[in-house]
Amino acid sequence: MSQPLPQTAPRTEATKAALEAVYNWNYEPEIDELRTLYANALERQWIAVRDLPWENGVDKQAFAKTFSMAGFPIQETQFWKDLPADTQWEVARRSAAFLLSNFLHGEQGALMVASQLVNAVPHMDGKFYASTQTLDEARHVEVFAKYIDGIDHVYPIMPSLKTLLDATLGHGTWLHKAVGMNIVVEGLALFTFRDMRNTTSEPLLKELLTYVSRDEARHTGFGVKYLSHVVSEIDDAQEAELEDFAFEAARLLIDSRSGTTMRQSALALWAEAGHDPEESLHAIVKERMTVKKEMGRTGGFAGPVRGFVIPTLRRIGLFSDRIAGHFMEMFEANLGKERAAQLDMEIAFPEDLDAWIEGGASTAA
């Protein structure tokens, strides 16, 4: 006799999703770049339970000493180095579990959007590739959930991220879904994964993020290669609508005026570890020179957007002077006009994403 299904209803939540499913009766390759990317995705599949050293567990000392908080180089400050080892671990594990939980929730959203793209994209090469991305995203949900279980528990999703995922799932056109997920969400995630991977010396986390980042690089590559073809053929009104959607997606996740950025929310958890977040932040601010130097490596607040999302939007033709003004206004509101004016807004999109993942960030704060 079969066992009853577990009672999962209290932990589920529904949202309205929309798409138009499109058949394509032409089975010949139409966009060679996408067919090549699909073949590459097949060759680079990995199995989480087999290929990652879960048996080693989490190295708590390495984890705590090389903890970077969403690009903020707290691990380089004397304040952090002077904390007792037990306090470092408690603060790091709670903060990281919060950040990783939202990566986990984002990966579930990406899983759902990728499966929508299989139905909604008009080209068979796009359907083939989106099917491999769906598998990738399922694997990412699996590995982040398993790693979080080793350090803490899964925290609820940030409201701003939930709003973005709902908007992407609920939009009726596949172009908005691809821009929202493959350009903005995947771009922000890839930049953050890369920084965390290059910062941490915790072996399991480093290896996990190496595998995940390689997948995410393909997903971003898919968005760039596919949308570069399509955006050049849409009218001005559609282009402006996509630009606005991309900007709003980025704003939701990084604009500190909303009070719901990952870094702000993670800081609030310090009280649970017995450390006052305001006093801690005050102590960190005193080390301005150290922080500024290290933020030159990560790009600071503006790093993920200025260092990756904007170059990606420019590459696919969705970064007009109008939308550039919107981004600059956001930077000015968060950083001040003087600092915003010093930002390099002409960073090029990496030609080799795999090599970029392996390297250190070179953007200036």
C-alpha positions in Angstrom: 0.0 0.0 0.0 1.4 3.4 -1.0 2.3 5.9 1.7 0.2 9.1 1.9 1.7 12.3 0.6 3.2 14.7 3.2 1.0 17.5 4.3 2.8 20.5 2.6 -0.2 22.8 2.2 0.7 25.1 5.1 4.1 25.8 3.6 2.9 26.6 0.1 1.7 29.8 -1.4 0.0 30.5 -4.8 0.6 33.3 -7.2 -1.1 34.1 -10.5 1.1 33.0 -13.5 0.6 33.8 -17.1 2.0 32.7 -20.4 1.1 31.9 -24.0 2.3 28.5 -25.0 3.8 28.5 -28.5 4.3 25.5 -30.7 7.1 25.5 -33.3 6.7 23.0 -36.1 10.2 23.7 -37.4 12.7 21.3 -35.8 15.7 22.5 -37.7 18.3 24.8 -35.9 17.3 28.4 -36.3 19.7 30.2 -33.9 23.0 28.3 -34.0 24.3 30.1 -30.8 21.5 28.7 -28.8 21.8 25.2 -30.1 25.5 25.3 -29.2 24.7 26.6 -25.7 22.2 23.7 -25.3 24.8 21.2 -26.3 27.2 22.8 -23.8 24.6 22.6 -21.1 24.1 18.9 -21.7 27.9 18.2 -21.5 28.3 20.1 -18.2 25.5 18.6 -16.1 26.5 17.6 -12.6 24.9 15.6 -9.8 24.8 17.3 -6.4 24.7 14.3 -4.2 27.7 12.7 -6.1 29.9 15.6 -7.1 30.0 17.8 -3.9 31.9 16.6 -0.7 28.9 16.8 1.6 30.5 14.2 3.9 33.1 16.8 5.0 30.4 19.2 6.4 30.9 22.9 6.9 34.3 24.2 8.1 33.0 26.6 10.7 36.3 28.4 11.3 37.0 29.0 7.6 33.3 30.0 7.1 33.4 32.6 9.9 36.8 34.1 9.1 36.1 34.7 5.4 32.5 35.8 5.5 31.5 38.6 3.1 28.1 40.1 3.5 26.6 40.6 0.0 29.7 42.3 -1.3 30.4 44.3 1.9 33.9 43.4 3.0 33.2 43.0 6.7 35.7 40.2 7.0 38.6 42.6 6.2 37.8 45.0 9.1 39.6 44.9 12.4 36.2 45.1 14.1 35.4 41.6 12.6 38.8 40.2 13.3 38.6 41.2 17.0 35.3 39.5 17.6 35.4 36.2 19.5 35.4 33.1 17.3 32.0 32.0 18.7 30.5 35.4 17.9 32.0 35.4 14.4 30.4 32.0 13.8 27.0 33.0 15.1 26.8 36.3 13.2 28.2 34.7 10.0 26.0 31.7 10.0 22.8 33.6 10.6 23.6 36.3 8.1 24.7 33.8 5.5 21.7 31.6 6.0 19.5 34.6 5.4 21.4 35.5 2.2 21.5 31.9 1.0 17.8 31.4 1.8 16.9 34.2 -0.5 19.2 32.7 -3.2 17.3 29.5 -2.6 13.9 31.2 -3.0 15.2 33.0 -6.1 16.4 29.7 -7.6 12.9 28.3 -7.0 11.5 31.3 -8.8 14.0 30.7 -11.6 13.0 27.1 -11.8 9.4 28.1 -12.4 10.2 30.8 -14.9 12.6 28.5 -16.9 9.8 26.0 -17.2 7.5 28.7 -18.4 10.1 29.7 -21.1 10.0 26.1 -22.4 6.4 26.8 -23.3 6.5 30.4 -24.2 9.6 31.1 -26.3 8.9 30.9 -30.1 12.1 29.2 -31.3 12.9 25.5 -30.9 16.5 26.2 -30.0 15.2 28.4 -27.1 12.9 25.7 -25.9 15.7 23.2 -25.9 18.0 25.5 -23.9 15.2 26.5 -21.4 14.7 22.8 -20.7 18.3 22.4 -19.5 18.0 25.6 -17.5 15.0 24.1 -15.7 17.1 21.1 -14.7 19.9 23.4 -13.5 17.5 25.5 -11.4 16.1 22.3 -9.7 19.7 21.3 -8.8 20.4 24.8 -7.4 17.3 24.6 -5.2 18.5 21.2 -4.0 22.1 22.3 -3.1 21.3 25.6 -1.4 18.6 23.9 0.8 21.1 21.2 1.8 23.9 23.7 2.6 21.6 26.0 4.6 20.5 22.9 6.7 24.2 22.5 7.7 24.5 26.1 9.2 21.0 27.2 10.3 17.5 27.2 8.9 15.7 28.5 5.9 14.6 32.1 6.4 11.4 33.6 4.7 11.7 35.2 1.3 12.4 39.0 1.2 9.2 40.9 0.2 11.0 42.7 -2.6 12.3 39.5 -4.1 8.8 37.9 -3.8 7.3 40.9 -5.6 9.8 40.6 -8.4 9.3 36.8 -8.8 5.5 37.3 -8.8 5.8 40.0 -11.5 8.0 37.9 -13.7 5.9 34.8 -13.4 2.7 36.8 -13.9 3.7 38.7 -16.9 2.1 37.5 -20.1 5.1 37.9 -22.5 8.1 35.7 -22.6 10.4 38.7 -23.3 9.6 40.2 -19.9 10.2 36.8 -18.2 13.6 36.5 -19.9 14.6 40.0 -19.1 13.4 39.8 -15.5 15.0 36.4 -14.8 18.0 35.8 -17.2 19.2 39.4 -17.3 18.4 41.0 -13.9 17.9 38.2 -11.3 20.5 35.8 -12.8 22.9 38.7 -13.4 22.7 40.0 -9.8 22.9 36.4 -8.5 25.9 35.6 -10.7 27.8 38.7 -9.5 27.1 37.9 -5.9 27.9 34.2 -6.2 31.2 35.0 -7.8 32.1 37.4 -5.0 31.1 35.0 -2.3 33.0 32.1 -4.1 36.2 34.2 -4.5 36.0 35.5 -0.9 35.2 32.4 1.1 37.8 29.7 2.1 35.0 27.3 3.3 35.7 24.4 1.0 32.2 23.0 0.5 30.6 26.5 -0.1 33.4 27.4 -2.5 32.9 24.2 -4.6 29.1 24.5 -4.5 29.3 28.1 -5.8 31.8 27.2 -8.5 29.4 24.7 -9.9 26.3 27.0 -9.5 28.2 30.0 -11.0 29.1 28.0 -14.1 25.5 27.2 -14.6 24.4 30.8 -14.0 26.9 32.0 -16.6 25.2 29.8 -19.2 21.8 31.2 -18.2 23.0 34.8 -18.5 24.6 33.8 -21.8 21.3 32.4 -23.0 19.6 35.7 -22.2 22.3 37.8 -23.9 22.4 35.6 -27.1 18.7 35.2 -27.5 17.6 38.7 -26.5 20.3 40.4 -28.7 18.5 38.8 -31.7 15.0 39.7 -30.6 15.4 43.2 -29.2 16.8 44.5 -32.4 13.5 43.6 -34.1 10.9 45.1 -31.6 9.4 48.6 -31.8 10.4 51.6 -29.6 7.4 51.2 -27.3 8.2 47.6 -26.6 11.8 48.4 -26.0 10.9 51.2 -23.5 8.6 48.8 -21.7 11.3 46.2 -21.3 13.8 48.8 -20.1 11.4 49.9 -17.5 10.7 46.4 -16.4 14.5 45.7 -16.0 15.1 48.9 -14.1 12.2 48.2 -11.7 13.5 44.7 -11.1 16.9 46.0 -10.2 15.5 48.7 -8.0 13.4 46.3 -6.0 16.5 44.3 -5.0 19.2 46.9 -4.3 17.6 50.3 -3.7 18.3 51.0 0.0 15.4 53.5 0.1 13.0 50.6 0.3 14.7 49.4 3.5 14.5 45.8 2.3 17.9 45.1 0.7 19.6 41.8 1.5 22.4 43.6 3.4 20.0 45.7 5.5 17.9 42.7 6.4 20.9 40.5 7.2 22.3 43.2 9.6 19.1 43.0 11.5 19.8 39.4 12.4 22.9 40.3 14.4 20.8 41.1 17.4 19.8 37.4 17.5 23.5 36.6 17.8 23.8 38.9 20.8 25.5 41.8 18.9 23.8 45.2 18.4 23.7 45.9 14.7 23.8 49.7 15.0 26.8 49.6 17.3 28.5 47.1 15.0 27.8 49.3 11.9 29.1 52.4 13.7 32.4 50.5 14.5 32.7 49.4 10.9 32.2 52.9 9.6 35.2 54.0 11.6 37.3 51.8 9.3 36.4 53.8 6.2 39.7 53.4 4.4 39.7 49.6 4.7 36.1 49.3 3.6 36.6 51.7 0.7 39.7 49.8 -0.5 37.9 46.4 -0.4 34.8 47.8 -2.0 36.9 48.8 -4.9 37.2 45.1 -5.5 33.5 44.2 -5.1 32.0 47.4 -6.5 30.1 48.0 -3.2 26.4 48.9 -3.3 26.5 49.6 -7.0 28.7 46.6 -7.9 26.2 44.0 -9.1 24.1 46.4 -11.1 26.9 48.7 -12.5 29.4 45.9 -12.9 27.1 43.4 -14.6 23.4 44.1 -15.1 24.0 47.5 -16.8 26.7 46.0 -19.2 24.3 43.2 -20.0 21.4 45.6 -20.7 23.7 47.7 -22.9 24.9 44.5 -24.7 21.3 43.5 -25.7 20.2 47.0 -26.6 18.1 47.9 -23.5 20.1 50.7 -22.1 18.9 54.0 -23.6 19.9 57.4 -22.3 16.5 57.6 -20.7 16.9 54.5 -18.6 20.5 55.4 -17.9 19.1 58.5 -16.2 16.8 56.3 -14.0 19.8 54.2 -12.8 21.9 57.3 -12.1 19.1 58.9 -10.1 18.9 55.7 -8.0 22.7 55.7 -7.4 22.6 59.4 -6.4 19.8 58.8 -3.9 21.7 55.9 -2.3 25.3 57.2 -2.6 25.1 61.0 -2.9 25.7 63.0 -6.1 29.4 63.3 -5.6 30.0 59.5 -5.2 27.5 58.7 -8.0 29.3 61.0 -10.4 32.6 59.1 -9.8 31.0 55.7 -10.9 32.3 54.2 -14.0 29.2 53.5 -16.1 31.1 52.1 -19.1 32.1 48.7 -17.8 32.1 46.2 -20.6 30.2 42.9 -20.6 32.7 40.0 -20.1 33.4 38.2 -23.4 34.3 35.0 -21.6 31.9 34.5 -18.6 33.7 31.3 -17.4 37.0 33.2 -17.2 35.3 36.2 -15.5 33.9 33.9 -12.8 37.4 32.7 -12.0 38.8 36.2 -11.8 38.5 38.9 -9.1 36.2 41.8 -9.5 37.9 44.9 -10.9 35.2 47.5 -10.6 35.7 50.6 -8.6 33.3 51.6 -5.8 
